[in-house]
């Protein structure tokens, strides 16, 4: 319910702002300069992007030390047929207008996590099996990287309505994801034989790149604030993953090609500087 109230508030603000601007523009003023809304050379825009997340980490399955290495191939989870939401904020986009009709676009983000390993401490028991000193489990080392970067270009088109700015362009996305696990647990059985869980870190890497066509439109509700919508009419992505179950062991490689048509969209709330 809260997200719908926010969307209603944005809509009400938009209608109010447009009405106010129209009243001002309709006033007779022979000496007033004509206010333009469309961006021009040297302008910079920054926008919050809503829709589906751009982090590609489908198939990021770390292999286990005790079973077969998973054959999960990289999955382009940034494209989904039935799970997109305009109320989900996923990142930011910037555009620099190198000309009145062309802009360079760039966006992306990164998430880095690191949990250091801690050795386990076995409990101390007496001859009767009574615990004297409490034991402690190991802390599994967990390193995680999620990265997405997109650069591109967009050509703007002039319309009779200066507030309305349609555009066509292209985007070159790059994604990288990595997860590494290391369990330092060492156990000793009743006969004194030790068992080492991991000899070293196990990890999986996914790298992907592609090319996308972009079509969209921006609508300036006031001079420096706009709403926008874009869609990818055609998109191609190549993704490759590499799984390593431990030091000295053979890697498992897999790859996936994904082509989508009108399957990726985003909504934007932006500002012009």
Secondary structure as UniProt FT lines:
FT   HELIX           2..26
FT   TURN            30..31
FT   TURN            41..42
FT   STRAND          44..51
FT   TURN            77..78
FT   TURN            86..87
FT   STRAND          89..97
FT   STRAND          102..115
FT   STRAND          124..125
FT   TURN            127..128
FT   STRAND          131..133
FT   STRAND          141..157
FT   TURN            162..163
FT   STRAND          164..182
FT   STRAND          186..188
FT   TURN            190..191
FT   STRAND          194..196
FT   STRAND          202..222
FT   TURN            223..224
FT   STRAND          225..244
FT   TURN            247..248
FT   STRAND          251..272
//
